[in-house]
């Protein structure tokens, strides 16, 4: 707190650790026996800006609040979502509107709440309740299930009371406007009595929330936190989608987590797009188990999450999955596991391309220039007679010689590679195996030469043709 000045309010209210800015403004107004509309007018702030200040403070608002209340600028900023902008929330420019974040699509325009916390701290609403990653209270072991709405009126309880002169603000009560006897009034239901799902100590949901608090929320600016958030969010949405579309294939461990969250199996669009506390809790917990190498069921759960709409099983495929680009947001570690799990379902060419049989499978990342440069470093003399035999018959769609050279360079790098020309030709997609001589001559020339040269057979056996019946000079396989 700064020193007293002529402009400072003579009554001070200190913010609580972790409290949101609008909750502090509400408590301040309650301390002054008024509501937030008059309090904002007294401070010199428009009423509507108070609802946006919890997202981000402008320089003018910051200077005004610091001067009138005595609370430091850093402490005021810490009560807003500004620190999470770009990582866990997305705030547009001057309008300060909230857009869908990169992961769980909880916009933060409303706040979840823990009834036990509100009872303990006198109605101080926590800032982290506005983050989509908060779905359980690790302190009181409660799931914030359905605690985005008031159990009486069914509305999202606002943190600010607004301008109701007939009712003083009570932080522990629901201040949603309802109609009673034909006139608008506040709901007034005590949120501290809202029912919540209790979780046992060591429950998987509590463990996943503790892990999220430590590795996603606390370190949200780091690259590791962004990668972990992508893993949990993407795999969690996949789990919810599979629960809704294939309830008959849901594994027992997923059913246990759904039961622990106090519900039945999700269905349809609700499982895919509605990111309330319950869905986020189920999806994140399943994703945390699937990415925990110490858990005995992590491989089975991961395989279930990877099921595509058509199951993608059966005949060999040229690519690990048609939907592999959709997994990009899940991060490199998840994609690596998908590629490794797809090894038995891929063609030999796809296994070489993605390296699924190696310890580090990955999607090819080299550019066209990099590939061409690497291929040019492989001496052509290391492939005597191979390039000619691998060339497919002359056609309008014949690949470029440079492409063939790159393929030969790749084949040479394979440990214990193809046994001979014929197998290499099949890998290259050339079903017609030919000799060097046949590869040198176009199809029409070969037919004409075969008719004119009585010793064509000798040519195909790599002996020089001595025939003088050609219109031009004798043929030679060395030409």
Long-range contacts (C-beta under 8 A, 24 or more apart in sequence): 1-70, 1-71, 1-72, 2-66, 2-70, 2-71, 2-72, 3-70, 4-70, 5-67, 7-67, 7-68, 8-67, 8-68, 8-69, 8-70, 9-68, 9-69, 9-70, 12-69, 12-70, 13-69, 14-71, 15-71, 15-75, 15-79, 16-121, 16-124, 18-126, 18-127, 18-128, 19-79, 19-124, 19-125, 19-126, 19-127, 20-54, 20-79, 20-80, 20-111, 20-125, 20-126, 20-127, 20-129, 20-130, 20-159, 21-53, 21-54, 21-57, 21-76, 21-79, 21-80, 21-127, 22-50, 22-51, 22-53, 22-54, 22-125, 22-159, 22-160, 23-123, 23-124, 23-125, 23-126, 23-159, 23-171, 24-79, 24-124, 25-50, 25-53, 25-160, 26-159, 26-160, 26-161, 26-169, 26-171, 27-123, 27-124, 27-171, 28-69, 29-161, 29-169, 30-168, 30-169, 30-170, 30-171, 33-168, 35-161, 35-162, 35-163, 35-164, 35-165, 35-168, 35-169, 36-160, 36-161, 36-162, 36-163, 36-169, 37-162, 37-163, 38-163, 43-68, 43-69, 44-68, 47-162, 47-163, 50-160, 51-160, 52-96, 53-80, 54-79, 54-80, 54-81, 54-127, 54-130, 54-159, 55-80, 55-81, 55-82, 55-89, 55-91, 55-96, 55-98, 55-108, 56-80, 56-81, 56-82, 56-85, 56-91, 56-96, 57-82, 79-127, 80-127, 81-108, 81-127, 81-130, 84-131, 84-220, 87-220, 87-221, 87-225, 87-226, 87-229, 88-131, 88-132, 88-133, 88-216, 88-217, 88-220, 88-229, 89-130, 89-131, 101-132, 102-229, 102-230, 102-233, 102-329, 103-132, 103-133, 103-229, 103-230, 103-232, 103-233, 104-132, 104-133, 104-233, 104-236, 104-275, 104-280, 104-284, 105-132, 105-273, 105-275, 106-131, 106-132, 106-275, 106-276, 106-280, 108-132, 110-148, 110-156, 110-158, 111-148, 111-156, 111-157, 111-159, 112-144, 112-147, 112-148, 112-277, 113-144, 113-147, 113-157, 113-191, 113-194, 114-139, 114-140, 114-142, 114-144, 114-147, 114-196, 115-142, 115-147, 115-191, 115-192, 115-193, 115-194, 115-196, 116-140, 116-142, 116-192, 116-196, 118-171, 118-172, 118-191, 118-192, 119-172, 119-192, 122-171, 122-172, 123-170, 123-171, 123-172, 124-171, 125-159, 125-171, 128-217, 131-217, 132-275, 132-280, 133-212, 133-216, 133-217, 133-229, 133-280, 133-284, 134-209, 134-217, 134-277, 135-205, 135-209, 135-277, 135-278, 135-280, 135-281, 135-284, 136-199, 136-205, 136-206, 136-209, 136-281, 138-206, 138-209, 138-210, 138-213, 141-198, 141-199, 141-200, 141-201, 141-203, 141-206, 142-196, 142-197, 142-198, 142-199, 143-196, 143-197, 143-198, 143-199, 143-205, 143-261, 143-262, 143-277, 143-278, 143-281, 144-196, 144-277, 144-281, 145-196, 145-197, 145-261, 145-262, 145-263, 145-277, 145-278, 145-281, 146-195, 146-276, 146-277, 146-278, 147-194, 147-196, 147-277, 148-276, 148-277, 150-174, 150-176, 150-187, 150-189, 150-191, 150-194, 151-189, 151-194, 151-195, 152-187, 152-189, 153-178, 153-187, 153-189, 155-187, 157-187, 157-191, 161-186, 197-260, 197-261, 197-262, 199-260, 203-260, 204-257, 204-260, 204-285, 204-288, 204-289, 205-257, 205-260, 205-261, 205-281, 205-285, 207-288, 208-281, 208-284, 208-285, 208-288, 208-289, 209-281, 209-284, 211-288, 212-284, 227-331, 227-332, 227-333, 228-331, 230-329, 230-330, 230-331, 231-287, 231-291, 231-330, 231-331, 231-333, 231-334, 232-283, 232-284, 232-287, 232-288, 232-291, 233-283, 233-284, 233-287, 233-329, 234-287, 234-327, 234-329, 234-330, 234-331, 234-334, 235-283, 235-286, 235-287, 235-290, 235-291, 235-302, 235-305, 235-330, 235-334, 236-280, 236-282, 236-283, 236-284, 236-286, 236-287, 237-272, 237-283, 238-305, 238-306, 239-282, 239-283, 239-286, 239-287, 239-290, 239-304, 239-305, 240-266, 240-271, 240-272, 240-279, 240-282, 240-283, 241-271, 241-272, 242-304, 242-305, 242-307, 243-271, 243-282, 244-268, 244-269, 244-270, 244-271, 244-272, 245-271, 245-309, 246-307, 249-304, 249-307, 250-304, 251-297, 251-300, 251-301, 251-304, 253-286, 253-289, 253-297, 253-301, 254-282, 254-286, 254-301, 254-304, 257-282, 257-285, 257-286, 258-282, 291-333, 291-334, 302-337, 302-341, 303-341, 306-338, 306-341, 312-345, 313-345, 316-345, 316-346, 316-347, 316-350, 317-342, 317-345, 317-346, 317-347, 317-350, 318-346, 318-347, 318-349, 318-350, 319-346, 319-350, 320-345, 320-346, 320-350, 320-354, 320-356, 324-363, 332-362, 335-362, 335-363, 336-360, 336-361, 336-362, 339-363, 348-427, 349-427, 352-410, 352-414, 371-406, 372-402, 372-406, 374-406, 374-409, 375-402, 375-405, 375-406, 375-408, 375-409, 376-405, 377-409, 378-405, 378-408, 378-409, 378-412, 380-405, 382-412, 383-408, 383-412, 385-421, 385-436, 386-421, 386-424, 388-436, 388-439, 388-440, 389-421, 389-425, 389-433, 389-434, 389-435, 389-436, 389-439, 390-421, 390-424, 390-425, 390-428, 390-430, 391-430, 391-434, 391-439, 392-428, 392-429, 392-430, 392-432, 393-432, 393-434, 393-443, 394-442, 394-443, 404-428, 435-460, 436-462, 436-477, 437-462, 437-475, 437-477, 440-477, 440-479, 449-475
